[in-house]
């Protein structure tokens, strides 16, 4: 049952606002006659801890630690540059690199 709920959340409600998400969750519990089960109620109470991926349309940069973000960006830029490159070469590739990153993010958002 939990797997079906996760699939439903990923496909149907990831773009809706939280109020709609909560309403959908409760209506699904009622439809499935599981609203009396303690586990489902406990999971709903923990909704603020649900995986942020379900809310991909909401910016959550504070959830990522600074060092992790820094390492991620370093890795990303190292893909497109080398240590022996001149600053001029880096600057020429910077715009292209950022545009690729934005395109990738846009694809992941849709």
N, CA, C and O atoms as a DFTB+ gen file, in Angstrom:
440 C
 N C O
     1  1       0.817      -1.197       0.000
     2  2       0.000       0.000       0.000
     3  2       0.858       1.256       0.000
     4  3       0.569       2.195      -0.742
     5  1       1.902       1.294       0.813
     6  2       2.758       2.461       0.897
     7  2       3.402       2.765      -0.455
     8  3       3.529       3.930      -0.832
     9  1       3.805       1.735      -1.176
    10  2       4.423       1.914      -2.482
    11  2       3.451       2.588      -3.451
    12  3       3.852       3.455      -4.227
    13  1       2.188       2.200      -3.412
    14  2       1.187       2.817      -4.277
    15  2       0.996       4.291      -3.934
    16  3       0.829       5.126      -4.823
    17  1       1.020       4.600      -2.659
    18  2       0.880       5.989      -2.241
    19  2       2.065       6.815      -2.726
    20  3       1.889       7.941      -3.192
    21  1       3.266       6.265      -2.621
    22  2       4.462       6.967      -3.089
    23  2       4.372       7.223      -4.588
    24  3       4.670       8.325      -5.049
    25  1       3.965       6.216      -5.345
    26  2       3.822       6.380      -6.795
    27  2       2.782       7.448      -7.097
    28  3       2.989       8.296      -7.964
    29  1       1.676       7.406      -6.389
    30  2       0.626       8.408      -6.611
    31  2       1.148       9.808      -6.310
    32  3       0.913      10.738      -7.081
    33  1       1.848       9.960      -5.203
    34  2       2.381      11.266      -4.842
    35  2       3.360      11.774      -5.887
    36  3       3.349      12.958      -6.227
    37  1       4.206      10.890      -6.400
    38  2       5.187      11.305      -7.397
    39  2       4.528      11.729      -8.696
    40  3       4.947      12.711      -9.310
    41  1       3.511      11.009      -9.122
    42  2       2.934      11.271     -10.437
    43  2       1.806      12.285     -10.423
    44  3       1.637      13.018     -11.397
    45  1       1.044      12.349      -9.372
    46  2      -0.165      13.169      -9.391
    47  2      -0.096      14.444      -8.569
    48  3      -0.746      15.428      -8.920
    49  1       0.661      14.457      -7.500
    50  2       0.566      15.607      -6.605
    51  2       1.853      16.386      -6.446
    52  3       1.897      17.322      -5.647
    53  1       2.897      16.041      -7.168
    54  2       4.156      16.740      -6.953
    55  2       4.082      18.211      -7.343
    56  3       4.908      19.000      -6.884
    57  1       3.131      18.603      -8.168
    58  2       3.009      19.990      -8.599
    59  2       1.894      20.748      -7.876
    60  3       1.714      21.943      -8.107
    61  1       1.162      20.084      -7.024
    62  2       0.043      20.740      -6.343
    63  2       0.515      21.381      -5.051
    64  3       1.587      21.061      -4.538
    65  1      -0.287      22.276      -4.539
    66  2       0.074      22.894      -3.272
    67  2      -0.175      21.930      -2.118
    68  3      -0.851      20.914      -2.280
    69  1       0.372      22.253      -0.968
    70  2       0.310      21.342       0.171
    71  2      -1.111      21.074       0.642
    72  3      -1.417      19.956       1.056
    73  1      -1.970      22.057       0.588
    74  2      -3.352      21.853       1.018
    75  2      -4.021      20.782       0.185
    76  3      -4.711      19.910       0.713
    77  1      -3.819      20.850      -1.096
    78  2      -4.387      19.854      -1.997
    79  2      -3.776      18.482      -1.726
    80  3      -4.470      17.466      -1.764
    81  1      -2.472      18.461      -1.453
    82  2      -1.796      17.197      -1.164
    83  2      -2.390      16.539       0.077
    84  3      -2.662      15.339       0.077
    85  1      -2.589      17.318       1.122
    86  2      -3.156      16.764       2.347
    87  2      -4.567      16.244       2.109
    88  3      -4.931      15.167       2.581
    89  1      -5.353      17.014       1.379
    90  2      -6.716      16.584       1.068
    91  2      -6.734      15.299       0.267
    92  3      -7.552      14.414       0.522
    93  1      -5.840      15.192      -0.699
    94  2      -5.740      13.984      -1.515
    95  2      -5.342      12.793      -0.654
    96  3      -5.890      11.701      -0.804
    97  1      -4.392      13.006       0.243
    98  2      -3.925      11.933       1.117
    99  2      -5.080      11.405       1.974
   100  3      -5.291      10.196       2.067
   101  1      -5.807      12.305       2.585
   102  2      -6.912      11.896       3.457
   103  2      -8.015      11.222       2.655
   104  3      -8.564      10.208       3.086
   105  1      -8.347      11.776       1.488
   106  2      -9.405      11.156       0.675
   107  2      -8.992       9.767       0.208
   108  3      -9.832       8.872       0.115
   109  1      -7.714       9.576      -0.085
   110  2      -7.251       8.238      -0.466
   111  2      -7.338       7.267       0.702
   112  3      -7.686       6.100       0.520
   113  1      -7.025       7.741       1.892
   114  2      -7.143       6.873       3.063
   115  2      -8.591       6.454       3.278
   116  3      -8.869       5.297       3.594
   117  1      -9.504       7.393       3.106
   118  2     -10.925       7.084       3.285
   119  2     -11.392       6.112       2.210
   120  3     -12.111       5.157       2.504
   121  1     -10.985       6.354       0.960
   122  2     -11.370       5.460      -0.135
   123  2     -10.879       4.039       0.112
   124  3     -11.573       3.066      -0.182
   125  1      -9.682       3.941       0.651
   126  2      -9.095       2.622       0.879
   127  2      -9.495       2.031       2.227
   128  3      -9.070       0.933       2.586
   129  1     -10.304       2.759       2.955
   130  2     -10.781       2.327       4.280
   131  2      -9.619       1.982       5.221
   132  3      -9.668       1.010       5.974
   133  1      -8.597       2.796       5.149
   134  2      -7.422       2.574       5.987
   135  2      -7.233       3.708       6.996
   136  3      -6.233       3.739       7.713
   137  1      -8.173       4.623       7.054
   138  2      -7.997       5.788       7.913
   139  2      -7.959       5.425       9.398
   140  3      -7.517       6.223      10.225
   141  1      -8.418       4.234       9.729
   142  2      -8.385       3.835      11.131
   143  2      -7.049       3.195      11.508
   144  3      -6.817       2.887      12.677
   145  1      -6.190       2.998      10.546
   146  2      -4.897       2.383      10.829
   147  2      -3.939       3.419      11.407
   148  3      -3.766       4.502      10.846
   149  1      -3.339       3.086      12.500
   150  2      -2.460       4.014      13.199
   151  2      -1.241       4.394      12.361
   152  3      -0.803       5.544      12.388
   153  1      -0.689       3.424      11.610
   154  2       0.510       3.689      10.822
   155  2       0.289       4.824       9.828
   156  3       1.136       5.708       9.700
   157  1      -0.843       4.806       9.124
   158  2      -1.119       5.849       8.142
   159  2      -1.277       7.208       8.813
   160  3      -0.809       8.223       8.299
   161  1      -1.923       7.215       9.933
   162  2      -2.081       8.475      10.661
   163  2      -0.737       8.997      11.157
   164  3      -0.475      10.198      11.103
   165  1       0.115       8.092      11.641
   166  2       1.449       8.496      12.081
   167  2       2.266       9.055      10.918
   168  3       2.970      10.054      11.068
   169  1       2.166       8.407       9.766
   170  2       2.887       8.888       8.585
   171  2       2.404      10.281       8.185
   172  3       3.204      11.137       7.806
   173  1       1.121      10.499       8.270
   174  2       0.593      11.816       7.924
   175  2       1.083      12.867       8.911
   176  3       1.379      13.995       8.518
   177  1       1.170      12.512      10.174
   178  2       1.675      13.449      11.171
   179  2       3.142      13.798      10.923
   180  3       3.599      14.876      11.303
   181  1       3.873      12.891      10.288
   182  2       5.281      13.127       9.974
   183  2       5.459      13.754       8.594
   184  3       6.563      13.723       8.051
   185  1       4.417      14.313       8.022
   186  2       4.455      14.804       6.642
   187  2       5.527      15.864       6.413
   188  3       6.017      16.006       5.292
   189  1       5.903      16.612       7.454
   190  2       6.947      17.618       7.274
   191  2       8.320      16.994       7.059
   192  3       9.269      17.688       6.695
   193  1       8.430      15.687       7.284
   194  2       9.691      14.984       7.089
   195  2       9.701      14.154       5.808
   196  3      10.681      13.467       5.520
   197  1       8.617      14.215       5.042
   198  2       8.565      13.455       3.796
   199  2       9.684      13.915       2.877
   200  3      10.163      15.045       2.975
   201  1      10.082      13.047       2.006
   202  2      11.201      13.323       1.102
   203  2      10.928      14.596       0.296
   204  3       9.887      14.708      -0.352
   205  1      11.859      15.555       0.335
   206  2      11.654      16.819      -0.377
   207  2      11.478      16.663      -1.887
   208  3      10.975      17.574      -2.543
   209  1      11.881      15.536      -2.440
   210  2      11.719      15.318      -3.875
   211  2      10.269      15.416      -4.287
   212  3       9.971      15.853      -5.399
   213  1       9.368      15.021      -3.420
   214  2       7.953      15.098      -3.756
   215  2       7.516      16.541      -3.964
   216  3       6.501      16.813      -4.605
   217  1       8.296      17.453      -3.416
   218  2       7.970      18.868      -3.519
   219  2       9.022      19.574      -4.359
   220  3       9.554      20.611      -3.962
   221  1       9.321      19.002      -5.532
   222  2      10.389      19.537      -6.373
   223  2      10.107      20.946      -6.863
   224  3      11.034      21.644      -7.273
   225  1       8.867      21.382      -6.832
   226  2       8.556      22.738      -7.266
   227  2       8.801      23.765      -6.163
   228  3       8.656      24.965      -6.392
   229  1       9.169      23.302      -4.974
   230  2       9.455      24.184      -3.856
   231  2      10.957      24.227      -3.629
   232  3      11.594      23.186      -3.469
   233  1      11.526      25.426      -3.613
   234  2      12.968      25.541      -3.387
   235  2      13.294      25.177      -1.939
   236  3      12.655      25.665      -1.007
   237  1      14.286      24.323      -1.766
   238  2      14.694      23.904      -0.429
   239  2      16.216      23.900      -0.315
   240  3      16.790      22.881       0.070
   241  1      16.880      24.997      -0.634
   242  2      18.337      24.989      -0.591
   243  2      18.897      24.853       0.819
   244  3      20.043      24.436       0.982
   245  1      18.124      25.191       1.829
   246  2      18.601      25.097       3.200
   247  2      18.770      23.672       3.689
   248  3      19.406      23.444       4.718
   249  1      18.209      22.708       2.969
   250  2      18.322      21.323       3.389
   251  2      19.682      20.722       3.062
   252  3      20.085      19.724       3.659
   253  1      20.386      21.328       2.117
   254  2      21.680      20.796       1.719
   255  2      22.775      21.516       2.507
   256  3      22.790      22.745       2.568
   257  1      23.669      20.770       3.095
   258  2      24.743      21.377       3.858
   259  2      25.675      22.152       2.928
   260  3      25.816      21.815       1.752
   261  1      26.298      23.179       3.463
   262  2      27.169      24.037       2.667
   263  2      28.318      23.258       2.051
   264  3      28.638      23.466       0.881
   265  1      28.946      22.368       2.808
   266  2      30.076      21.617       2.261
   267  2      29.633      20.694       1.139
   268  3      30.335      20.547       0.139
   269  1      28.479      20.074       1.300
   270  2      27.965      19.198       0.251
   271  2      27.669      19.997      -1.007
   272  3      27.981      19.555      -2.112
   273  1      27.072      21.166      -0.848
   274  2      26.775      22.022      -1.991
   275  2      28.066      22.445      -2.674
   276  3      28.152      22.435      -3.902
   277  1      29.072      22.818      -1.887
   278  2      30.352      23.244      -2.432
   279  2      31.029      22.107      -3.192
   280  3      31.541      22.312      -4.293
   281  1      31.032      20.914      -2.609
   282  2      31.630      19.759      -3.279
   283  2      30.893      19.434      -4.564
   284  3      31.511      19.066      -5.563
   285  1      29.593      19.567      -4.544
   286  2      28.796      19.305      -5.734
   287  2      29.131      20.291      -6.843
   288  3      29.301      19.893      -7.996
   289  1      29.229      21.568      -6.507
   290  2      29.570      22.581      -7.512
   291  2      30.989      22.382      -8.024
   292  3      31.233      22.522      -9.222
   293  1      31.928      22.060      -7.142
   294  2      33.302      21.802      -7.580
   295  2      33.349      20.643      -8.557
   296  3      34.022      20.713      -9.585
   297  1      32.640      19.586      -8.234
   298  2      32.593      18.429      -9.126
   299  2      31.994      18.808     -10.470
   300  3      32.483      18.389     -11.519
   301  1      30.940      19.599     -10.432
   302  2      30.281      20.025     -11.667
   303  2      31.236      20.826     -12.545
   304  3      31.341      20.559     -13.742
   305  1      31.936      21.808     -11.965
   306  2      32.847      22.635     -12.758
   307  2      34.088      21.864     -13.193
   308  3      34.638      22.144     -14.258
   309  1      34.536      20.910     -12.403
   310  2      35.688      20.104     -12.807
   311  2      35.393      19.264     -14.036
   312  3      36.309      18.891     -14.769
   313  1      34.129      18.964     -14.266
   314  2      33.739      18.218     -15.460
   315  2      34.041      19.025     -16.715
   316  3      34.374      18.452     -17.752
   317  1      33.931      20.339     -16.635
   318  2      34.080      21.203     -17.804
   319  2      35.388      21.987     -17.830
   320  3      35.597      22.787     -18.742
   321  1      36.261      21.784     -16.872
   322  2      37.530      22.515     -16.872
   323  2      38.643      21.616     -16.346
   324  3      38.396      20.552     -15.779
   325  1      39.867      22.073     -16.548
   326  2      41.038      21.334     -16.078
   327  2      41.905      22.275     -15.261
   328  3      41.803      23.494     -15.397
   329  1      42.753      21.719     -14.417
   330  2      43.539      22.556     -13.511
   331  2      44.540      23.437     -14.248
   332  3      44.915      24.490     -13.731
   333  1      44.981      23.044     -15.433
   334  2      45.959      23.835     -16.178
   335  2      45.352      24.926     -17.037
   336  3      46.085      25.663     -17.697
   337  1      44.057      25.049     -17.047
   338  2      43.400      26.052     -17.888
   339  2      43.647      27.466     -17.376
   340  3      43.779      27.695     -16.173
   341  1      43.705      28.395     -18.300
   342  2      43.818      29.799     -17.942
   343  2      42.464      30.313     -17.462
   344  3      41.422      29.727     -17.756
   345  1      42.499      31.407     -16.727
   346  2      41.269      32.024     -16.245
   347  2      40.369      32.412     -17.420
   348  3      39.147      32.283     -17.346
   349  1      40.983      32.886     -18.495
   350  2      40.218      33.269     -19.680
   351  2      39.443      32.078     -20.238
   352  3      38.278      32.209     -20.613
   353  1      40.092      30.921     -20.292
   354  2      39.433      29.709     -20.792
   355  2      38.264      29.326     -19.886
   356  3      37.196      28.941     -20.364
   357  1      38.478      29.436     -18.576
   358  2      37.406      29.129     -17.628
   359  2      36.214      30.063     -17.839
   360  3      35.067      29.615     -17.869
   361  1      36.485      31.346     -17.983
   362  2      35.406      32.319     -18.151
   363  2      34.638      32.089     -19.447
   364  3      33.428      32.311     -19.498
   365  1      35.328      31.649     -20.491
   366  2      34.658      31.371     -21.760
   367  2      33.712      30.180     -21.621
   368  3      32.655      30.150     -22.251
   369  1      34.084      29.208     -20.806
   370  2      33.253      28.021     -20.611
   371  2      32.195      28.200     -19.526
   372  3      31.254      27.411     -19.443
   373  1      32.341      29.224     -18.701
   374  2      31.449      29.417     -17.561
   375  2      29.986      29.550     -17.992
   376  3      29.115      28.868     -17.453
   377  1      29.718      30.427     -18.960
   378  2      28.334      30.637     -19.400
   379  2      27.723      29.365     -19.962
   380  3      26.568      29.043     -19.682
   381  1      28.505      28.646     -20.756
   382  2      28.017      27.390     -21.330
   383  2      27.715      26.383     -20.231
   384  3      26.699      25.689     -20.275
   385  1      28.593      26.308     -19.255
   386  2      28.423      25.368     -18.151
   387  2      27.169      25.689     -17.341
   388  3      26.391      24.793     -17.015
   389  1      26.979      26.944     -17.022
   390  2      25.797      27.354     -16.260
   391  2      24.528      27.075     -17.055
   392  3      23.534      26.616     -16.493
   393  1      24.552      27.349     -18.358
   394  2      23.378      27.094     -19.190
   395  2      23.041      25.603     -19.210
   396  3      21.868      25.233     -19.155
   397  1      24.059      24.746     -19.287
   398  2      23.823      23.295     -19.256
   399  2      23.203      22.882     -17.923
   400  3      22.298      22.049     -17.874
   401  1      23.704      23.477     -16.848
   402  2      23.169      23.159     -15.527
   403  2      21.703      23.592     -15.421
   404  3      20.880      22.852     -14.883
   405  1      21.381      24.754     -15.917
   406  2      19.997      25.235     -15.875
   407  2      19.082      24.366     -16.731
   408  3      17.953      24.072     -16.336
   409  1      19.563      23.956     -17.897
   410  2      18.764      23.083     -18.756
   411  2      18.510      21.741     -18.090
   412  3      17.402      21.208     -18.152
   413  1      19.539      21.198     -17.454
   414  2      19.385      19.932     -16.747
   415  2      18.366      20.072     -15.624
   416  3      17.512      19.203     -15.448
   417  1      18.452      21.159     -14.863
   418  2      17.509      21.391     -13.769
   419  2      16.092      21.546     -14.298
   420  3      15.144      21.032     -13.704
   421  1      15.945      22.253     -15.413
   422  2      14.623      22.449     -16.002
   423  2      14.031      21.111     -16.443
   424  3      12.838      20.871     -16.256
   425  1      14.860      20.234     -17.028
   426  2      14.389      18.914     -17.442
   427  2      13.968      18.080     -16.240
   428  3      12.964      17.370     -16.296
   429  1      14.729      18.162     -15.160
   430  2      14.391      17.403     -13.953
   431  2      13.111      17.923     -13.305
   432  3      12.362      17.156     -12.700
   433  1      12.861      19.221     -13.430
   434  2      11.650      19.802     -12.854
   435  2      10.399      19.396     -13.608
   436  3       9.303      19.408     -13.049
   437  1      10.553      19.040     -14.866
   438  2       9.382      18.677     -15.678
   439  2       9.371      17.228     -15.861
   440  3       8.474      16.694     -16.514
